[in-house]
Amino acid sequence: MVNRVLIALVLLGMAGCDLLAPSDNSPYNHIFREEEAHLTDDASSPFCDFSIDYTCLNAENDSIAMLVNQAIQREWLGDDYATLLPEEAVDSFMHVYIRDYRKEVGELYWADKSRATSEEEIPNWYHQTYSLVTFVEEGHGGTINASANYFVDMGGAHPNQWSRWMNFDFETGIHLTQEEVFLPSAKTDIEKILLDKLMKHVSEQHPEENVTSLEDLQQLGYLQLTNMYIPDNFLLGKEAVLFLFNRYDIAPYAAGEIVLEVPYEEIGPYLKN
């Protein structure tokens, strides 16, 4: 598998092609599904705007790629979808999600509709959105980077947005967790690096502030409920290790998603390999 995937990556890169574009020779499989799923047969009824833009490895006759796909399906879609073929998993997930939306939300909608004297009295939250966009690409030193970006709007104060990052070994298909990547003795040093990177990040976001300490960060709403830590969401990128903190992980929702980039020349001494 490794040779086939690497050769394909090189050839596609030389040709200047989009690695995510569907192709018989691509190391990736791309699946796209979308549906405007109305609560009832009435086209004017509320609907869920559902879409999945899903990229995984092309696993035809390839046991390692199949292992990776099963791992990311388990993480991104759920245990029930792990052993299905990717296209079957996406279609099944979509079917179940829309079925549950129509059943669970539909019951509330019909109750409200029976009481309402006009459409204006029916709450807007019955209109919902589910979006999942995933990426798989070559990472650093024979690794596979996988990421999933979720956007779910169920009519609350604001949408829920989060991402999940994973890394896999090309040779074995093993999910590379913190324990496989970072030296146990390096925890404190890496956390110090991340704290420094966070101060730099916040300084760029708030140039009017003088952010030079943990206390300065806390004054701006960062790290008020937790100490700095190494997140499970990280990618072994080609030039650097990227660390992801989702909304609410270390800062308020308004701070958005935070990505801290640490070049290999800086973090290299703390990696196992």
ABEGO torsion letter per residue (X at the ends): XAAAAAAAAAAAAAAGBBAABBBAABABBBBBBBBBBBABABAABBBBBBBBBBBBBBABGBAAAAAAAAAAAAAAAEAAAAABBAAAAAAAAAAAAAAAAAAAAAAAAAAAAAABABAAABBAAABBBBBBBBBBBBBBGGBBBBBBBBBBBAGBABBBBBBBBBBBBAAAGBBBBAAAABBAAAAAAAAAAAAAAAAAAAAAABAABBBABAAAAAAAGBGAABBBBBBABBBBBAABBBBBBBBGAABBAAAEBBBBBBBAAAAAAABAX
